[in-house]
Amino acid sequence: MDANRTLTPVLDLRHLRLELDGRSILDDVSLAVREGEHLAIVGPNGAGKTCLLKCVNRILRGWRGMISVHGVSIAAYSQRELGRLVAYVPQVGGRPAPFTARETVLMARYPHLTPFASPGLRDQRYAEDALALTGIGALADRTMDTLSGGERQKVFLAAALAQDARLLLLDEPTTFLDPRHRDDFRRVLRTVNRRKGVTVVEVTHDLNCAVLDADRIFALKDGRAAFCGPPDQFLVRDVLFRVFDRTFLTVNHPTTGQPVILPEVGEP
């Protein structure tokens, strides 16, 4: 591996600021993500987590500061060039498009095609491999509007994997999944991160999964960085209170020994 590349962050944010409708959303946020890292972004609702991902993916404009991917400003990339480097799994929402799951996954190959070109055998192979890896091959010919929210989320993950980018951004990817399919989803994430070396940046409200899977936790509160460090330093009383304005009951996981959060039980 190129030594210079290992020293250059895959994703580098410096002094990122964003205002929407006159309200500060992100305020002087700096963050560097290393190659092959799994970073979990956590924080209260409205902290700016989703907006941060949308800035990186150029869905939101008008921010100030610097965002670079592999040492190059994202402004210097064409949309196709950025799409070869960064894949994005959004929150499920809105009316599903009337495409099949296979068509949706295959469309993610657009960064690798020349304008007006049709997907070839190589693109179809990437799509089929992604459908198989995410366990939704049986859903391939169903239209998106016939799938549940959780099934659609798996299709979006398959599309991101078929895109074959080395930086994967995910926005609350397991929100609509039941426990079994959530575990399946996270197993796929671990596979692409640990075995294939894909860098994962994931926004999540599931603190336990963040602690168990991520290499590092980055917490936002009111648009500002509130914590950045290893998982075992995050689930401690003072840090949790700083981020969420309350304390939580924690115990050690019986298998890993890492702290995890349990729900409070008591009077209403």
N, C-alpha and C positions, 0 to 999 in steps of 0.2 A: 504493500500500500504506500502511496505517495506520502512522505513524511510531512510535507507542507500542508496537504489536505487534512491530515489528522490534527494539525494544530489550528486550522481554520474552522470555526464553528459552522455546522451545517446551516443553522439559523442564528442570526445575530440581530437583536433589537437594541437600539440605543436611544435613550431619552424619548421614547415614543409617547406622543400626546395626541389625543383625539377628542374633539368636541362635536356633539350632535344637538341641534336645536338649542344652541347656547349653553348646553350642559356638559361639564367635563366628564368624559367616559374613561379615558386613560390619561394618567398624569405622571409623566417622567418615568415610564416603565423601561427597564433595561434587563435583557436576558440573553444568555448565550447557550445554545443547545449543541451538544457534542454529537459527532457521528456515531450511530448505533445506539444512542441513548433512548430510553423511554422516560419521558417527562410528563407528569400529571399536573394539570393546572386546576386548582380548586379555589373555592371561595364562595361567599354568600351570593344569592340571586342579585343580579344587577351590578356585580363587581367589575364587569368589563371583560369577562373570559371569552365569550363568543365574539365580541367585537375585536379582540386581539387576533383571533384566528382569521377573521374576515379581513383585517388589515393585511396580514401576511399573504392571503390569497387574492388580494386586490379586489375583493368584493366591496369593501369600504374604501373610499378615497378621502382626501383632505386631511389626513393625519400629518403630523410634524415629527421630525426625528429621522432615524435611519432604520431600515429593514433590509438586511442582506441575506442571500442564500448562497452558500459556498463562496462567500467573500465578495459577491457581486450584488449591487443594489437591485432590488426587484424591479425598479423602474427601467433598468437596462434590458430586461428580458422581454421578448414578445410573449403573447399569451401561450403560444405553442411551446416555446422554450421553457417557460415557467411550468407548464403542465407536464413536461418530461421530468421535472425535478420535484414538484410538490403535488400531492393528491389530497383531496379534501372530502371527508365524510360529514355532511351537514346533519343537523337535527331533522328528524322526519316531520314534515308539515306541509300544508297546502294540498291542492288537489293533485293526485298522481297522474302522470302523463300516460296516454293510452299505448304504451309500448310494452313489449314482453320483457321479462327479466333478462333474457339473453340479449335482446336488442339494447337494453339500458346499459348492460355491462360492456357490450361491444362498442357503444358510443364513446366510452371512456378512452378508447384508443386514438381519439382524434389528434392528440399532440404528436403522434408518431406518423401521421399521414400527411401527404402534401395536399394543398387545397383541391377540393372536388374529387379526390381519390376515394375509392371504396375500400373497406377493410379487406385484407388478403388472408391467406391461410395462416400466416404467422399471428395476425391479430385475432383470428378465430381461436387459435390454440391458446393464446393468453386468456381469452374470455372463458373458454371451457375449463382451463386449469383453475381460474379464480372461482368459478361456480362450484367446482368440485371441492376446492380447499375450504370454502365457506359452508359446504354441506347443503347447497340449495339447487343441485342439479335437477331435482324433481320439479322445481318451480320454474325452470328455465323458459317454458313456453306459455306461462300464465302472464296475463297483462298486469301491470303494476296496480291498477285500480281494483284488482281482485285479491290482492295480498293484504295481510294485516300489517300494522305499523312495524312490528318486530321483523316480519319477513322482508318488508321493504328496506329496513335498516341493513339487513344482511346483504341485500342486492347492492346497496350503496357501498358497502364494504368490498364486495366482490368487484364492483366497478373501479374502486380506488386501487385494488390490487392489480387488476388488469392494466391499469394505467402505467404500472411498472415504474413509479417514481420512488426515489430513495428517502423522501421525507413524507410522512403520512400524518395529516392533521385530522383529528376526530373531535366532533362536538357532541358530547353526551351520547355516545354511541349505544349504550345499553339501556337507555331510558324505557323503551317499550318492550324489553325482553323479559320473559319469565326466567326463573332461576336456572333451569336447565340450559336454555338457549343463551342466557347471559354467560354461563360458564363456557359453552361452546365458542361463543364470540371471543371471549378473552383468551381461550386456548389458541385461536387463530392469530390473535394479536401477539401472543408470546412467540408463536412459531415464526412469524415474519420478522419480529424484532430480534430474537435471540439466534435463530438459525440462518436467517437471510440477511441480517444486519441492517434492516430498514429502521430508520430513525422515526420514533413515534412521539407525537405531541398530542396529548389527549386532555380535553376538558371533561371533567366528571364531577358529579356530586356524590359518587360512591367512594367515600374516604377509605373504606376497607380494601376495596380493589386497588385503589391508588397506592396504598401502603404496601400491599402484597406484590404488585406487579411492577411498579415504577422504580426507576433508579434514583429519581429525584422528584421532590414536590415543590411546585411554585404556587404560592397562594396570593391571590389578589383580594383587596378589600377597598371599596370606594375608589376603584380605578388605580390604586397604588400597590406596589409590591409590599406584601406583609410578611412573607417568609420565602426562603429558598434554601433547600438543603435536603439531606437524606431522609428517607421515610421514618427511621427510628427517632429522629429529632423532631418530627412534626406532631405525632400523637402524644404530646405532653401537655399538661394542664395549662401552662402559661401561654404556649403557642396557640392552642385551640381557642382559648379565651380571647387572645389578641385578634384572631381571624373572625371568629363567629360570635363573640360577645357572650359566650356561655361555656360552661364546662361539660364534659361528657364522661360517661363511665367507660373505662378501657380495661381490657384483660389481654393476656398473651395468647396468641393463636396456638392451639395444641400441637400443630405440626411444625410450623416455622419458628415459633417463639416470638414472633413480632407482635406488637400491640395492635389490637383491633377495637372498634367501638361497639358497644352493646346499647340497645335502647333502654332508656330509663323506665323503671316500673315504680308506680306509686300513686299517690292521690292526684286527681285532676287539678 
